[in-house]
Amino acid sequence: MAALPFEPKPASQPLAKPDAMRREDPRIRLAQLARLHNEAAETAMLANLLGRAPQIMAVLGLGALVVAGLSLGAMPLAQSVVWLALVAAGVVALWRSYARAMEAPFELFPLKGFAGDLSAVLFYAGFAWGAGAFLALAPQANIAAAALFLGVPGAALVYAARGKAVFFLAPVCALALAAIVLRPLGGFAAASLTLAAAGVLTGISLWSEKIISQPTLEQPAGMVTQ
């Protein structure tokens, strides 16, 4: 007599698939919502920074023209032209990055790229602007002029660039102090005033960056979302 084929008994209930169990876990949904919230907050903050880029370019470009105009006749024209060209190079670099980011102004990846470019451009612009302490400021500039050379553009960039302004302030302060010592421009009093202005502006810049930063939501422990 032929053996009957083995027929397993059907399971009373089908086993739940791991993926299905994972989707049913409410912690997964919470983790996804937290991730989306954090991405949206970061995108909004960077989009606002992108929207203030024209103000940053105006501060650098128009500020350099004002300084060069005030020094006209007191400084050699060639020096002023070289300094204006250095500052203009920073403005052009920022414009190119701004135009590239504006092609997708609400995409997180291009916005992050613009923020990185802005830090680099402001760092270069700080050295370019600081070179004006040697190339554009007249030798007879008083203490107030030396301090305003740092304070006015620094304050405007703290408003427009928030925490990114630190990248501009550091090289400007270093070169301004070097000019005060080497040229000299006002001596110890000018150096003290410049350091004080740089310290206050740096503190405001870092504080404003902390204030405008959106709080991030923590994901549930052990949850990893794609």
Secondary structure, DSSP 8 states (H G I E B T S, - for coil): -----------SS----HHHHHHH-HHHHHHHHHHHHHHHHHHHHHHHHHHTHHHHHHHHHHHHHHHHHHTBTTB-HHHHHHHHHHHHHHHHHHHHHHHHHTTSTT-HHHHHHHHHHHHHHHHHHHHHHHTHHHHTS-TT--HHHHHHHHHHHHHHHHHHHGGGGHHHHHHHHHHHHHHHHHTTSSHHHHHHHHHHHHHHHHHHHHHHHHHHS-------TT----
